[in-house]
Amino acid sequence: MPRYGNADSIRWFEVEPNCTFHILNCFEEGDEVVVRGCRSLESVISESCDMDLDKSEWVSGRLRSKGPIQQDAKYSTKDELLFSRSYEWRLNMETGEVKERNLTGTPFAMEFPMINPNFNGVKNKFGYTQTVHDSASASSGMPKFGGLAKLYFEETNNKEWEESEGHIKVEHHEFEGNTFCTGAAFVPKEGGREEDDGWIITFVHDEDTNTSKVYIIDTKNFTSEPVAKITLPCRVPYGFHGAFMPTPLHN
């Protein structure tokens, strides 16, 4: 739909059936509108739940990947139905054609994507997601996020992800054992000149010590240790989205 359009100007594009809760970014490139998000084949909020299983068993059995999935794969086994990956749709506004593909492979599922907010609606080079911890999620029956990923949309996969031939480069920031995050947000660096000048700020919880902290991660040095870890006086429950609201400093 054009920015200043109405109901009569809506155009519809047919895509492969999927569940997409969160869009990472959308922008125009030539004759195409490019849409990127986190896509799975089925929703965790599903009426097709096997009634012979409780919800925990049903969810945990579908969070795992059974191995590499090809870029053009349209279907997966039931064990992969909730396995969410970074995905791209290209909608050609002249021909009505849709091109779609997986951007990332199967080392870990991804959700809750974010970008530098200064690039909302324009072409961007980088994205970030929370990454699902496979075994912890399977045992709990709910997604638990044991790390973060940095996505390089203009670079191909590095050696670490060779099983994902043709996919984009990904860096992984993994947390300590039995530690999981929630509500991650990207905060641009004041005066930063490049798109990835900034930090990821997220709540994390150590289930072994029952301690909650705030981690601040330099996105230019994504795989390095956080630049700060702030211990909080009370537990921060797992949630969904987070946002950073700057407060002016006063003398």
N, C-alpha and C positions, 0 to 999 in steps of 0.2 A: 504494500500500500504506500503510495507517495506520501511524503511528510505532510503535505497540505491536501491530501486526497479525501475522498469520502467512500461510502460503501460501494458505490458503482466502480471505483477504481481499484478495488481489491483484486489481486491475481493469486491463483492457487497453483501450487506445484506438488506433484505426487512424489513422495519419497518412500524408501523402504520402511516397513513397520518398525517402530522402536519406542523406547521410553527415554525422553530427555527432560530432566528436571531443570537443569541449569545451563544457560548459554554463556559462553566465555566472551565472545565479541561478534559483531557484525559490521561489515563495511563493504563499500563498492570498489570493484576493480574491473575496469573496462566495462563490458556489457553484463558483468556478473555481480550478483550480491553474494558475498561470502559469509556463511554462517558457521561458527565453530562452537562446540559445546561438548558436554559429557554425555555419552549415549550408551544405553544398554538395550538388550532385546526385550526385557520385560520389566514391569514396575514392581517395586517392593510392596506397593499398595495394589494388590492384584486379587481379582475374583477367581483366578484359576488356581488358587492355592490348593494343594493336595489335602483333602479333608482327612486323610489317614495320618497326617503328620501334624504336630503342633506348629505354631507359627515359627518358633525358634529353629526347629529342624528344617522346615521348608526354606527359610531364609539362608541358613548356613550352608545348605547343599547347593545353593546357586550363586554363592559369592566367589567360588573358586574358578580358576582357569585350568583347563586340561592341557594347555600347551599353546604353541603358536597358532594364531588365527590369521588367515590371509587377508590382505587389504580388501578384496572384493567379496569376502565371505558374508552371506546374508543370514545364515542360520548357524546356531551352535547347539551343543547338547544342553540338557537341563541344568548341568553343573555350571554353565556359563551365562545363564539368562540374566543375572543381576550384575555381571561383570562389566563395569562401566569404564569406557575409554574415551580419550579425546578424539573427536570426530569432526569432519568438515563436509558441509554441503555447499555446492556452487550452483546458484540459480541463475540461469541465463535469461536475462530480461528480454532479449530479442527473439530467441528460438523457443523458449519455454523448457529447454532441456535442463536436467538436473544431473550433476556429477557429485558423487559422494564417496568418501573413503575414510578408513581408520587412519588417524595420524600417529597413534602409538600402538605398541605391541602388548604383550601379556605378562611382563614381569610383575605388575601390580595393577589393581584397579584404581581409578581416579574419580574424584568428585569434588564439589564445591570449588569450581574454578574461579580465578581472579586475574586481573591484569592491572597495570598502571592505569588508574582512572582517567588520566589525562589523554588516554588513547581510546576511550570508549567511542565507538562509531567510526573509527579510522583504522587503516591498516596498521597492525602491530607485529613486532618481531617475537615477543615473549609472552608466555602465560604461565600461570602457577596453579597447582591443585593440591589438595590433600590426597594422600595415598592410603589405600586400604591395607591393613595388616591381615594377611590371609588366614593364618591359623587362629589368631585371637578373635577375628570376626566369626570364623566357623564355629568356634567353641561357645561363643556368647550368643550367636543367633542374631547379631546386629553388627553393622559396619563399625569397625574401630580403625582410626586413622593413625598409623604408626610412623608417618613421615610426610614429607612434602616433595613435590616435583616441580622442576623448572622446565618449561617447554620452549624449544628453539624452532619457531615455525619456518625459518629460512635456512636451516641446516639439517642435513640428513643424519640418520642415527649413527652414534659412535660405536666403537667395538663392544662396549658393554651390552649393547642391545642388538647384536648381530642377528639374532633370531627374528627380529622385526624388520627384515629387509625392506627398504623403501619408505620406512617411517621416519619421522622427524627425530632430531636429537633430544634426549631427555637427561637431565641431571637429577639425582635423588638425594635428599637430605633425610637420613634415617635417624629416628630418636633412639634413646636408650631402651633397653628391654622393658617390656610391660609398661611403656609410657606412650600415651596417646594424646592427640591434639583435637581442638575444636575451635571453630570461629576464627580461622586464619584470615588476615587482611593484608593487602599490599599498601605500604605507605611510601609515597614518593619522597625522595631526598630533596630538601629545599635547595634550590640552585642547581640541581642535578641536570646534566646536559644530555644524558642518554636515557633511553626508555627503561633500562633495568637499574638505574641509579635509585636505590631505595632499600626498604626492609620488608620482610614478612614478619608481622607480629601475631602471635598466636598463644592461646591458653594451652597448656599441657598438664596432664595429670599422671603422676607415677602411682600405679595401683599397688606396688609393693610397699611404699611408704605412706600412701594416702596423702601425698603432698601435691598441691597445685602450684604452678609457676607460669610466668609469662616469658616466652622466648622471643628474642629479637634477632633475626637472621639477616645478614647482609646479602642481598640478592646478587651482588657482583661476585661474591665468594660463597656461592650457594652451598657447596658441600662442606665448608669449614664449620667449626663449632660456632654456636650463636655468639654474637658480640655481647649479649647480656642475657642473664637468667635471673628473674625477679621472683623470689619466693613470696607467695600470697598467704595471708593470715587464715584463710578458710578455703574449703573445697569449692572449686568451680565445676558444676555438673556439666556433662557432655551436652552440647546443644547443636545448633545448626550454623547460622551465619554470624559473622562478626563484622564490626565496622570500627574504624579509628576516627575519633573526633578530636581534632587538635584544640588545645586550650591555650590562649595567649599567656605568655609569661609576664608577670608583673614584678617590678622591683620591690 
